[in-house]
Amino acid sequence: MTAPSLHIDPTVPDEILEAGKNGDLVLFVGSGISQLGKLPSWKGFAEKVLDSLQDAELLNFDDLAQLKTLDPKKQLSIAELIAAEKKFDLNLSKYFASSEEAIKVYADLNRIGSVCVTTNYDELLAPVFDPTKRSSTADAAVSTKSTKRVFRSEELLIKHANEPGTVIHLHGSISDPKSMIVSTKRYLEHYETESVRDFLTELFAKKVVLFLGYGLDEFEVLEHILRKGEASKSKERKRFALQGYLSSEESLYKRLLDYYEHSFGVHVIGFRRDAKNYHEQVAILKDWAEKIEVRSPPMTSDLDFINEVLGDEAA
């Protein structure tokens, strides 16, 4: 199949439109979207945490400079060890405070109203599920406290992926700082937990997933998640990723499109970022929010879930 050319305003794939109407669409949101609203990247977050340790005189400048040469997960793992030893509160949630700019970035994303799964800690995702499609950008710009959030590993059940407007935080939430997974040890333990493995396996097998805000390097991280769910074995087009490229990278984009499809079963939707860089996504999501219609899954989905649970208990 010939790879589509890069455009500023890529078309919504038919599979995503159909999944919305069937109640099968899930948005999988990464830090790239939060960064549009000036929230820290994974690297920026790690550096801020280390800076707080230096400010508290628990690290000297030489220690700080050396630690900042490590990858973010190692930085955060070491920061947690130092904080535990010195009985210092890292106060991790303070780095993810909302702002007017961040709320605007999320407004149209929230207006889509589907189930959202995220590896972000912040609570800017607050999808407004409106079967009549009458919600406005202004309505969706307000992060409501009524949003259903799931962030503990034992609560990860596929039934939540059948509840439009729900946000599932894979790595914890700022509302419960103890749930935030930042160290390498906890990250590895988390993805070996049976409930997490089962949830991801079911998610990638049964839902159409659109990845937003994940960079090239993060897809290598997602390899772990996708393989746990055996995503690459599927013949259907069920996993998509919105990715930005410069016009000069079009040849690379077409090669990567083939790579992601064959390696991870992820179909790349490329957009041209020459003018506004990754902020082009804001306009794209605004357009897509008008076109994607999200409905509740049919009752048969709930019956299938009940049957699976009863089957597991009988076994």
C-alpha positions in Angstrom: 0.0 0.0 0.0 1.3 3.5 -0.9 2.0 5.6 2.1 -0.1 8.8 2.3 1.7 12.1 2.0 2.1 14.4 5.0 -0.6 17.0 5.5 -1.3 19.7 8.1 -4.9 18.3 8.5 -4.8 14.5 8.2 -8.1 12.7 7.7 -9.6 10.7 10.6 -9.3 7.0 9.6 -12.7 5.3 9.0 -11.8 2.7 11.6 -11.6 5.4 14.3 -15.0 6.9 13.2 -16.6 3.5 13.2 -15.1 2.6 16.6 -16.5 5.8 18.1 -20.0 4.9 17.0 -19.6 1.3 18.3 -18.3 2.4 21.7 -14.9 0.8 20.9 -12.7 3.8 20.7 -10.0 4.4 23.3 -7.6 7.4 23.3 -4.1 6.5 24.7 -2.6 9.8 25.8 1.1 10.5 26.5 3.2 13.3 27.8 3.5 14.9 24.4 0.0 16.4 24.8 0.7 17.6 28.3 3.9 19.3 27.1 1.8 21.4 24.7 0.3 22.9 27.8 3.7 23.6 29.4 3.7 20.6 31.7 7.1 18.9 32.2 8.4 16.1 29.9 9.6 12.9 31.6 13.1 14.4 31.4 12.0 17.8 32.7 10.1 16.1 35.6 13.2 14.1 36.7 15.4 17.2 36.6 13.0 19.2 38.7 12.9 16.4 41.3 16.7 16.3 41.5 16.8 20.1 41.8 14.4 19.9 44.7 16.9 17.6 46.5 19.7 20.1 45.8 17.6 22.9 47.1 17.1 20.9 50.3 20.9 20.4 50.5 20.6 16.7 50.0 22.7 16.8 46.9 25.7 19.0 46.0 26.2 20.5 42.6 28.7 17.8 41.5 26.2 15.0 42.5 23.4 16.8 40.6 25.5 17.3 37.4 26.4 13.6 37.4 22.9 12.4 38.1 21.5 14.5 35.3 23.6 12.5 32.7 21.5 9.4 33.5 18.2 8.6 31.9 15.1 10.0 33.6 13.9 6.7 35.1 17.3 6.2 36.8 17.3 9.8 38.0 13.8 9.4 39.6 14.7 6.0 41.1 17.8 7.4 42.8 15.8 10.5 43.9 13.2 8.2 45.6 16.0 6.3 47.4 17.6 9.5 48.6 14.3 11.0 49.8 13.4 7.8 51.6 16.8 7.7 53.4 16.5 11.3 54.4 12.8 11.2 55.1 12.2 14.0 52.6 8.8 14.6 50.9 9.4 14.9 47.2 5.9 16.2 46.7 5.7 14.9 43.2 2.2 16.2 42.4 3.3 19.8 42.6 5.0 19.6 39.2 1.8 18.8 37.4 -0.4 21.8 38.4 -2.9 22.8 35.8 -2.8 26.1 33.9 -5.2 28.0 31.6 -3.0 27.2 28.6 -3.0 23.4 29.5 -6.8 23.4 29.9 -7.1 25.0 26.4 -4.9 22.3 24.9 -7.1 19.6 26.4 -10.4 21.2 25.6 -11.2 19.5 22.2 -9.5 16.3 23.2 -11.9 16.1 26.2 -14.8 17.0 23.9 -14.3 13.7 22.0 -15.7 12.0 25.1 -14.3 8.5 24.7 -12.6 6.4 27.3 -9.0 7.6 27.8 -6.0 5.6 29.0 -2.9 7.6 29.9 0.6 7.2 31.3 0.4 10.9 32.5 0.0 11.7 36.2 -1.9 15.0 35.7 -5.7 15.1 35.6 -6.2 17.4 32.6 -8.0 14.6 30.8 -11.6 15.0 31.7 -13.6 13.6 28.8 -17.2 14.9 28.4 -19.3 12.0 27.1 -22.2 13.6 25.3 -24.2 11.1 23.2 -26.1 14.0 21.6 -22.7 15.7 20.6 -23.9 19.0 22.0 -21.0 19.7 24.3 -19.1 22.8 23.5 -15.4 23.5 23.7 -16.1 25.7 26.7 -17.9 22.8 28.5 -14.9 20.5 27.8 -12.4 23.1 28.9 -13.5 22.7 32.5 -11.9 19.8 34.3 -14.8 18.4 36.3 -14.4 16.6 39.6 -17.0 14.2 38.5 -14.7 12.5 36.0 -14.4 8.8 36.8 -10.7 7.9 37.3 -9.1 4.5 37.7 -5.5 4.5 38.8 -4.8 1.6 41.1 -3.5 -1.6 39.5 -6.1 -3.8 41.2 -8.9 -1.7 39.7 -7.7 -2.1 36.1 -10.6 -4.0 34.6 -11.6 -4.1 30.9 -15.2 -3.1 31.9 -13.9 0.4 32.5 -13.0 0.6 28.8 -16.7 0.2 28.1 -17.5 3.4 30.0 -17.1 6.5 27.8 -15.8 9.5 29.8 -13.6 7.4 32.1 -9.9 8.1 32.5 -7.6 5.2 33.3 -4.2 6.3 34.7 -1.7 3.5 34.0 1.1 5.1 36.1 -1.0 6.6 38.9 -2.5 10.0 39.4 -1.6 13.2 41.3 -4.7 12.9 43.3 -2.9 10.0 45.1 0.8 10.7 45.0 1.5 7.2 46.4 0.0 5.7 43.3 2.5 7.6 41.0 4.9 5.1 39.5 8.3 6.8 38.9 11.0 4.3 39.8 12.3 1.6 37.5 11.6 -1.0 40.1 7.9 -0.1 40.5 7.6 0.3 36.7 8.8 -3.3 36.1 6.7 -4.7 39.0 3.6 -2.8 37.7 3.7 -4.4 34.3 4.2 -7.8 35.8 1.1 -7.5 37.8 -1.6 -9.9 36.6 -4.4 -7.3 36.6 -2.3 -4.9 34.5 -1.3 -7.6 32.0 -4.8 -8.8 31.6 -6.2 -5.3 31.2 -3.7 -4.4 28.4 -4.2 -7.8 26.7 -8.0 -7.2 26.6 -7.7 -3.6 25.6 -5.6 -4.2 22.6 -7.5 -7.2 21.5 -11.0 -5.7 21.8 -10.7 -1.9 21.3 -9.5 0.5 18.6 -6.8 2.5 20.2 -5.5 5.9 19.1 -2.1 7.0 20.5 -1.7 10.7 21.1 1.4 12.5 22.4 3.9 9.7 22.1 7.3 10.3 20.5 9.5 7.9 18.6 11.6 7.1 21.7 8.4 6.4 23.7 7.2 3.8 21.2 10.2 1.8 22.2 8.8 1.9 25.7 5.4 1.0 24.4 6.9 -2.1 22.8 6.7 -3.7 26.3 3.1 -2.8 26.6 2.1 -3.8 23.1 3.9 -7.2 23.3 2.2 -8.0 26.6 -1.0 -7.5 24.7 0.2 -9.4 21.7 -0.9 -6.5 19.6 1.3 -7.2 16.6 -0.5 -10.5 15.9 -3.7 -8.8 14.9 -4.6 -8.5 11.2 -7.1 -5.7 11.8 -6.3 -2.0 11.8 -7.0 -1.4 15.5 -4.0 0.7 16.7 -3.3 4.2 15.3 -0.8 6.9 16.3 -0.9 10.6 15.4 2.8 11.6 14.7 4.3 14.8 13.5 7.1 15.1 10.9 8.9 17.9 9.0 8.4 18.1 5.3 12.1 17.2 4.9 11.4 14.0 6.8 8.7 12.6 4.5 10.9 9.8 3.2 11.8 8.8 6.8 8.1 9.0 7.8 7.1 6.6 5.1 9.8 4.1 6.2 8.7 4.4 9.8 5.1 4.0 8.9 6.0 0.5 7.5 8.2 -0.2 10.6 5.6 0.6 13.2 2.9 -1.3 11.3 5.0 -4.5 11.0 6.7 -4.3 14.4 3.9 -3.2 16.7 0.7 -3.3 14.6 0.5 0.5 15.0 -0.7 2.5 11.9 0.9 6.0 11.8 -1.2 9.0 10.9 1.4 11.5 9.9 0.9 15.3 10.0 3.2 18.1 8.8 4.6 20.2 11.7 6.7 22.8 9.7 4.6 25.8 10.8 3.6 25.3 14.4 5.6 22.2 15.3 3.6 19.8 17.6 1.1 22.5 18.3 -0.5 21.5 14.9 -2.2 18.8 17.0 -4.4 21.3 18.7 -6.1 22.2 15.4 -6.2 18.6 14.3 -8.0 17.5 17.5 -10.4 20.4 17.2 -11.3 19.1 13.7 -11.5 15.5 14.8 -13.7 16.3 17.8 -16.3 17.6 15.4 -16.2 14.4 13.3 -15.8 11.6 15.9 -19.1 10.5 17.4 -18.8 8.5 20.5 -21.6 6.2 21.7 -21.9 3.7 24.5 -21.0 0.1 23.7 -24.0 -2.1 23.0 -25.3 -4.1 25.9 -23.7 -7.3 24.4 -20.3 -5.9 25.4 -21.4 -5.9 29.1 -22.8 -9.3 28.7 -19.6 -10.6 27.2 -17.7 -9.1 30.2 -20.0 -10.8 32.7 -19.7 -14.1 30.9 -15.9 -13.8 30.9 -15.9 -13.1 34.7 -18.2 -16.0 35.4 -16.1 -18.2 33.2 -12.9 -17.3 35.0 -14.6 -17.9 38.4 -15.8 -21.3 37.2 -12.4 -22.3 36.1 
